[in-house]
């Protein structure tokens, strides 16, 4: 009953959560969450693989003591092979920055004991003569329970937990039809139900880890004042977006926005009024962006807008909408303006994401030097009353 109450409480908590779709399916995860989750899964795969790689050969002493040499030699070879596979996985230092790679690493980790169980089961069937041999054979038979429980150490969605548990449940069921090492077949069905229940509990534990990771990332990802992405997370997001744009040969535009004369607001009216201006400006910019775009608070009164799959002409439409909507009002009632610099990945050919931001930043400073309340693209400026398309050059 305690387990059932725990399951009910966990399910109820997840149902009330706004992140429920992200806890069930991985398709909607942000690139940053995918990268962080892939890194954690890879790290834990290495840790678990190292532990099993060291512990697996230690059982050889028991196999040699309990079983006849003709059987023990096969078990020794099987254990050494499994240990080598675990250690190869543990010391694989190739970076794993996407979920596809992480899935393959986790699948490989789980495949090793699954194959070990499938091969050892026929060898050990009907080997029990005395209590000691029966007990040792039963240890092999309970291997799927250990494997399923191990899913709890990884941050997984409900779908992933079900998919990774399925082969182990299948191996356990196939072993039951072949002949159980542990119990008669009628009792085996009850054991299968227990294994399924353990898989559910392990998956819920994995989901709770994912939920905690999402909450921490959400807290760290956003600037508390404006709701925009923080600079640290924004840099990581920009790096991923630029790398994707380069691979897919797609445009990506960075828009650097700096509020004009903002220091005077803080100096004359105080930081509370300055915070109000910042919030209004961020809300205005965000309301005019697409869901795929990202707003990053780069520093004090500086914002960076990242627009993937967007050429300069498309970005300039968004810029003009921002300028027409305005960036809010200053405490004295005057309109808050901004100086804006625009750079685009395929047109400007920067060396990396840092160079792209630096170029947009330089153009923003050019707009400041030319009188503020302007947009600079490819070295030309736009005055407040000018057509923004005048700024675009070949």
N, C-alpha and C positions, 0 to 999 in steps of 0.2 A: 504493500500500500504506500509506503514511503516513496518508492521509486515512481509509482503512478502519480502521486501528488507532485513530485519534482517535475515530471514530464509535463503535467498539466500547467504548472506555474510557468515553466519555460515557454511552452507554446503560447500561453496567454500573454506573456510579456512580448513575444515576437509579433503576435497578431496586432497588438496595440502600437507597434513600432512603425515609424514612417519609412524605415529602411527595409520593410518586409520584402518587397520585390528583389532587392539586392541580396537578401539572405536566402532566397530560394533559387534564383538564377544568376549566373555570372555575366550574362550578356550586357547588362546595363552598367557595369562597373566603370568608373572613370579610369583614364590611363594611369593616373598616379596610384589609385588603389590597386590596380592590376600589377603595377610594378612593385609596390610594397609587398603585396601578398605573394607574388612570385619569389621575391627575395627571402621572405620568411619561410615559405615552403621549401625552397632549396636549402636553406640553412638547417632546417629540422630534418630534412631527408638525409643530409650529410651526417648529422649527429646520430640519428637512429641507425643509419647504415654502419657507422663506425662502431657503435655499441654491439650490434648484431655480428659484425665482422670479427670482433674480438671474442664474443661469448660463444658463437656457434661451434668452433672447434673444441671448446672445453668439454663438451658432452661426449667427445670421442672416448674418453677414459671410461665412461659408464657403458657405452656400447660394447667396447672390447671386453669389459668385465661380465656383462650380462648375456650377450648373445654369442652364438658360435662364430668362429672366425670367418666362415664362408659368407655369413650375413654381415658381420661387422665390417668387413673390407669394403662392401658396397656402401654401407652407411658412412664410413670414413671418407670415401671418395666423394659422396654426395655432400657431406658437410664441408669438406675442403673447397669444393666447387662453389657452394653457396657463400662461404666466407670470402673467397676471392672476388665473387661478384659484388658482395656488400662493400668490401674495401675499395674496389674499383669505383663504385658509386660515391663512396665517402671522400675519396681523394681526387675526384673529377673537379678541377678548378675552373672549368669554363663557366663564364658568367651566365646567369639565367635571369633575363630582364623582362620576359613576357610570360603570360600564363600558359601558353602552349608548351613552352620549355618546362615550366614547373609541373604541368600535368604529366609530361613524359617521365620526368625524374621520379615523381611519386608513383606512377604506374610501374616503373622499373623496380622501385623499392618493394612494392607489394607483390610484384610478379615473382620475385626470388623465393620467398617462403611459400607462395602458392604452388610453384613448380616443385619445390622441395617436398611439400605435403603430398602432392599428386604422385610423385615417384616413390616416396618412402612408404606410403600406405599399402600398396600391394606387397612390398617386401616384408612388411611386419605383420600382415594379416595372418592369423592363426599361429603366431609365434609364442603366444602365451602358454607356458607349461606350468610355471610356478608363479607365486604372487609377485616376485620381483620383476619377472619379465612382463607380466600383465601391467604392472604399474608403469614401467618404462615405456611400453607400447602405448599406454593411455596418454603419456606425456606428449607423444607425437600426435595422437588423435585430437588433443585440445589445442593444437597450433592455430587453427582458424579463429578460435576465440581470442587469442592474443593478437592476431593480425587485425581483426575487426576493431578491438578495443584501441589499437594504436592509431586509428583515424582521429581520435579525440585530440591529438597534439597538433593537428594542422588546421589553419583557418579555411574552412570549406563551406560552400553553399549546400543547401539541402539536396540539390540535384547532383552535385559532385560527390557528396557522401554516399548517396544511393548507388551511383555508378561505380565508385571504387569498392564498395562493400559487396556488390553483386557477384564478382568472380569468386570471392572467398566463400560466400553463401553457396554458390554453385559447386565449388570444390567439396564443401562439406556434405552437400546433398548427394553428389556423385559417390562419395566415399561411403555413405550410408547404404546406397543400393548395392555397392560392391561388397560391403561387409564391414561393419563398424569395428574399430579397434577398442572402443570404450564400453559399449553396451549393446544389448539386443536391438534389432531394428524398431520394434514398437516404441521403446523408450527413446529411440533416436529422434523420432518426430518431435518429442518434447524438447530434446536438446537443440533441435533446429529452431524451434520457437524461441528458446532462450538466446540462441545466437542472433536471431533477427532482432530481439529486444535489445541486446547489447549493441548491435549496429545502429539502432535508433538512438540510444542514449549517447553513443560515441559521436554520431552525426550532430545531435543537439549540442554536445560539448564543442564540436568543431564550429558550429554556427555561432555559438556564444563568443568564441574567440574572434570570429569574423565581425560580429556585431561590435565588440569592444574595439577592434582595429578601426572600423568605420567611424565610431564615435571619437576616438583619439585623433584620427586624421582630419575629421571635420572640425574639431576644435583647433588643431594646429594649422589647418589650411587657410582659414579665413581671418582677416583683420577684424578685430572686435568692433572698431568704430564704424567702418564703412561697409563691412560685409564682403568686400572684395577679397580675392586671394591674397595671402601674405606673400612677401617677396620670395622667401625661401621656397615655398611650394610653387610659386609662379615660375621661378627659374627652372625648376624640375619639369613643370608642365611645358614650358616653352622649349626646353631641350628635346622633349619627346615629340612635340608638334613639328619642330624644324626637321628632326631626323625623319619623321614620317613624310613630310613634304619633299624632302630630298629623294627618298626612296621612290615615291610615287610620281615624282616630277610634277608636283602640284604647287600652285602659288600659295603664299602665306604672307599676310601683311601685319606689321607691327605698328601701332599708333601710339605715340608718346604724347601724353596730355599733361600740361603743367598749368595750374591755375595762376592767373596773373595777379601780381601784387598781393599775394595771400599773407605775406608776413605782416603787412600793414593791418590786416584784420586782427591778428593775434595781438599785435602791439597796442592797437587803439581800443579794441573792444574785449579783449581777453580770449583765452583759449576755449571757453565754452561756446562763444559765438563762432570761433574758428572751426570747432568740431561740427557745429550745425551746418556751416557752409560745405565742409568736406562731405558730410553725409548726403546733403542734397545733390552735390555734384556727382557723387558715386551712384546715387539712385537714378539720376537722370541718364547717365551714360549706360548703366546696366539695362534700363528700360528700353533702350534703342538697339540692343544687341540681340543676336540670335542665340539659341540655346548652345550652339557649338562654339560660340565665341567665349573668350575669357577676359575678365577684368581683374587686373593685378594692381594693388597699391604698391608702387615701386619705392616710394619714399614720401616724407611729409605731405606735400600737396601734389605729388607726381603720380600719375596713373599710366599703366601700360595696357593697351587693348590688343589682344592677339586674335586675329581672324583667320582661321585655317581655310584652305581652299578658296581664297578670295584674292583676286588681282587688285591692282591699285584703283581702277575705276569703280569697282564694287565697294572698296573701302572708303573712297571719297564720298559715296552716297551716304554712308553711315556717318562720316565726319560732318557733312553738311547738316544732317538731321540733328546731330548733337549741338551744332552752333545755332541752328534755328530754335531748338528747344531751350537753349541757354543752360548755363551751369548754376542756376539759382541766383539769389540776390544777396548782396552784401548787407551787413547790418545797417548801413546808411540808406538802403533802398536802391542803390545802383546795381546794375547787372554784373554778375561775376563772369568774366571772360577767361579764355584759356589760349595759350600758345601750343600749337600742335605740330609734331613732326611725324612723317609717314615714311616707312621703308618696306620694301617688298622682296621676298626671298628670291624669286626667279628673275626679277628685273635688276636688282642691285647686286646679286651674286655675292653676298657676304661670306666670309670664311666659315663662320659658325654662328650659333644663336647669339653669342655675346657681341659679335660684330654687327649683327642685325639690330640689336637694341642700341648699340653705340651709335649707329648711323641714324636711327630714328631720334635719338637723344640730341645728336649734333644738329639735326634739322629743326628740332624744337628750339634749341638755343638760337639758331638763325632767325626763327620767327620772333623770339624775344628781342633780338638785336634790331630787327627791322621795324619794331614798334609795337609788338605784342598783338594779341587778338588776331592771329594769323595762322595759316597752315602752310607748311613748307614740304614740298614733295620734289625730289630730284633737283634741289637747289633753287626753286622759285617759290615765291610767297603768294599768299592770297589775303587781300585786305578784307575787313569785315563786310563791306558792301560789294565785293567782287564775286564773280562767278567762280566757284571752286574748281571747275574744270580747267580754268586758266593755269592752274598749278601743275598740270600733268604734262610732262615732256617725254619725248621718245627716249 
